Amino acid sequence: MRFLLRRLALFAVALVVISVLVFVALRILPGDVASVMAGHDSPPERVAALRMQLGLDRPLTQQYVDWAVALLHGNFGVSMLTGRTISEQVGARALVTFPLIVMGLAVALLIGIPLGCASCLAKSERVRGLFHLVAIIGGSIPALWGGLLLILLLGKGIGLVGLFPSQGFPQDGWAAFPQAVASLALPALAVGIIVGAGLMRYTRAALEELMTSSAIDMAMSCGMTRTRAMLTVGLRLAMPQLVSVIGLTFAEMITGVMVIENLFDLPGLGEGLITDVGNRDLIAVQGELFMLAAFFLTIGLAVDLLHRALDPRLNDGEGRGL
């Protein structure tokens, strides 16, 4: 309980710091939001009235306090250009981005963990070197270039084998479930290959550290082969480390899919954030950035707690320290 309370306190402090950073960073950007919204040819009176309406004429401290109080009540603001609430906009875009991330992470797990295990257990140095080369090549492929290659190979209309759509998302959204899944297949594959190469390296490194451990020797003394011991005992012992990597990778993929969303013309968080920044929709951008930062922190907290639950040695260590 004491550990949980400390983590929650740090989480709250981090949220406050992030909110201040987001607010200050957007206020130092060049340009005037009111002038952009009013139009380049609008008279100064119109711009001044709009600034007053949006509260941009008040001191920055007062603007921040008003925004922070609204956040505490779950009010992230209203877009100055679309008139929709930020929560509604982010929710609609998240229905594209998060399924894409989940599908991409599933592809990465299917690639990274089995190949990482195979790379660690391979007896031939040439085979191990080949796995190492595959991991390096997969991790060094730029997301844009990899996505373009997949479009040329598997995209409908222009690909060598037209299996999946390469542009857009169904207007009916997830109501058209097969079409929605098909539209995310190529982006998920592009993301999954790159992330999977990283997971492959992490899995291999984690298992190699355990190959000569006493736990593996004890499992082999009980009648297990080295391969079985590594895949059962070793992989279970490496799971806390892998869970940490997978959780943080999931959070990082939100920013990583921005390029992919623009390439495949998907109306997700990345495409929406870029559009809002270009339109100088200050209220929308600061609300979206804060929500993304809060999500990163939440994932970090969840991974920290899960890591502690999977590794009882941490609890024993704290108990002895107390």
N, C-alpha and C positions, 0 to 999 in steps of 0.2 A: 504493500500500500504506500509506503514511504517513497519507493522508487516511482510508482505511478504518479503520485502527487508532484514529485520533482519534475517529471517529464511534462506533466500538464502545465505546471508553472512556466517552464521554459517555452512550451508551445505558445502560451498566451503572450509572453514577452516577445517572442519572435514575430507573432502576428502584429503586435503594435509597431515594432521596428519596421516590418515590411510595409505596413500602411503608410508610415511616415516617408519611407524611401520612394514608394510609388507616387505619393502626392507631390513630393518635392521634385522628383525627376520630371514629371509631366509639366510642372509649372515653369521649369527653366527652358523648355523647348521654345524655339523661335516661332513667331507668329501669334495672331490673336484669334481665339476661337470665335468670338462674336463677329469679327469681320468676315471670317470664312462663312459662317452661317448666314449672315445678312447679305452676302454677295459683294463682289469687288466694287460694284458701282453704287452701293447703298450710301445714303448721306450719313454724316457723322451722328446725327440725332438718332437714326435708326440703330446704329451700332451701340450707342450709349444706352438706349432703352433696352436693347437685348442683353447687354452686360448686366444691367440692373436686374432684369428678369431672371437671369441665370445665377445671380449672386456673385458675379465675378468682380464687382466693384468693392466688395468687402475685404477686410484684411485677410491675409493668407491663414493666419492662426484661426480666425473665425470660420473660414471656409473648411479648414481641416476638422475642427471640432464638430461642425454641423455634419460633415461627411462621416466621421467616426461614430457619432451618435446614431446616424441612420444605419450604419453597418451593424451596430449592436441590435437594432430592431429588425435586421434581415432585409433592409431596404438598400439595394445597391445602386439605386438611381434609375433615371429614365434617359434613354438616348435622346440627345438634342436634335438629331437628324431624322430618326425614324419614329420617335414618339413611343416606342415600345420600352418596357422595363428591361433593365440589363439582365435580370434573372431569366426572363422569357427568352431573350436573344441567346444567352449562353446555353440555356437548356435545349433550344432547338439545334444549335450547332454541336452541342455535346453528343446528341443522338447520332451524329455522324463520326465525330472524332473518337469517342471512347470505344464504340464497336470496332473501328479501324485499329485502334491500339490493341484491343483484346485479340483480334484476329492476327495482327502482326506478332504479338507476343506468343500466341499459340504456335505460329509457324516457327518462331525463333526457338521455342522450347523443343519442338519436334526435331529441329536441326541441331541445336547446340548441345543439349545434354547427351543424346545417343552418340554423336560424333566425338564429343569430348571424352566420353567413356571409352569408345573404340580407340581413340588416339592414345589414351593412357595405357590401355591393355595390349596394344599392338606389340608384338615381339620383334618384328623386323624394324631396323632403323630406317630403311627406305620407306616403309609404310608410315612410320611415325613422322618422318620428314614430309611425306605427301600430305598427311593431315595438317601438319603445321603450315604448309604452303597454302592449303585451302582456306585455313583460318585467316591468314594474312591477306590473301586476295579478297575474300569475302568482306573483311572488315575495312578494307581500303577503297571499296567501290563507293563513289559519291552517290548519294540518294537520287539526285536528278538523273545522272547517267544510267544508274541501274533501272530506274523507272522507265526511261526512254527505251532501253533495251527490251524490257518486258513488253512494252507497247508494240515494238516492232516484231516481237516474237509471237505474242499471244493476244494482242488487241484485235477486236473485231473491226473489219474493214481495211486495216492497213497491215495487220500482222501476218506472219507466215502461216500461223495456225490461229485462226480467229475464234478464240474461246470465250473471252470476257470483254465487256465494254471498257473502253479506255477513257471515257470522259463522262462527267456528270453523275447525278444521283437522282433516283426516281422522284417525281413531283409528289407522289403519294407517300413518300418516305417508307417507313417500315411496314406500312399497310401492304405494300407490294414487296413482301419478304424475299422471294427468290431474286427479283431484280436488284433489290438493295444489297443482298449478299454478293451477287455477281459483280456489282459495281465497285465493291470494296476488295474483291479478290486480288486484282493486280497490285493496288497500293499496299495491301497487307503483305503480299509476297515480297514486294520491293523492300519494305521495312523489315520484314522477318529475316531475310537473308543477311542483311547488314548486322542486325542485333544478334542473330543466331551465331554469327562468327565470333562475336565478343563473348557470348555465353559458352561457346565451345572452348575458348581459351581459359576462361575462369574455371570451368568444370575440370579440364585437364590439369590445371595447376593445383586445384583443391585435392584431387585424387592422388596426384603424384606426391603430395606432402604426406599422405596417409599410407603409401605403399609399404614403407618400412616401419610402420608404427606397431606397437605391441598389440593393439586391437586386431589388426589384420593377422598377425602371427598367431594370436589366440584362436581366431576364427578358423585358421587353417589347421591348427592342432586339433580342432573338433571335427575334422574330416572334410572341411570345405576346400575346394580348389581356390587358387588365387583369384581367378576371374569371378567366381561366385562370392568370395569374401569381399572383393572390391565393390561388386554391384549391390550387395546387401548391406554389409557392415560399413564399408567405406563410404558409399553414397549417402547412407543415413547420417554418418558422422559429419559429412561435408554439407549436409542440408542447411544448417543455420547460416553458413557463409553464402551458399547459393541463394537462399531466400532473401538475404540482404541485397545481393546483387540484382536479383530479379525485381524486387520491389523498387529499388532506386532506378533501375532501367525502365520500369513501367512509368514512373514519374517523368523521367527525362524524355520519353517518347512523345509526350505532349508537344514539346517544342520541336522534336525531331520530325514530326509528321507535317509540319507547316509547308515545307518544300513539296512533299508528296501531295498534299491537298491541293496546292496551286497547280501542280503538274497535271493532276487528274481532274481538275475543276470540281472539287468536292466542297460543299458549303459547310465546312467545319470550323473549329475554333481558330485554327491558323489563318485560314482565308478571311474569316470575319475580323480578326484582330488587325491584319494588314490593311483591310479596307477601312476600318475605323481610324487607324492611325493616319492613313492617307487623307481621310475626310476631316481630320482634326476634331473628331467627336470625343472631346476630352472626358466627359462624364462616363461614356461607354468604355473608353480605354482604361481609365483608372479602376473602374469596377471589374473589368475582365482580368486585368493584371493582378488585382488583389485576390480574386477568386482562384486564379491559377496558382499564385504563390501559396494561398491557404491549402490548396490541394497538395502541392509539393510537401508542405510541412505535415499534413495529415498522413500522407504515405510514409514519410520518414518516421513519424510517431508509431504508426501501425507496424512498420518493419522492425523498429526497435523493440516493441513489446513482443512481437512474434519471435524475434531472435532470442529474447530472454526466455520465452516459454519453451522453445526448442532446445535450449542449452541450459540444463539445470545447474551446471557448474557456475554460471553467473550468479544465481541465487545463493549458492553455497558460499561463494567468495564474498558476497555482500554481507551474509550472515556472520561470517568470521570477522569481517572488518568492523561490524557494529559491536 
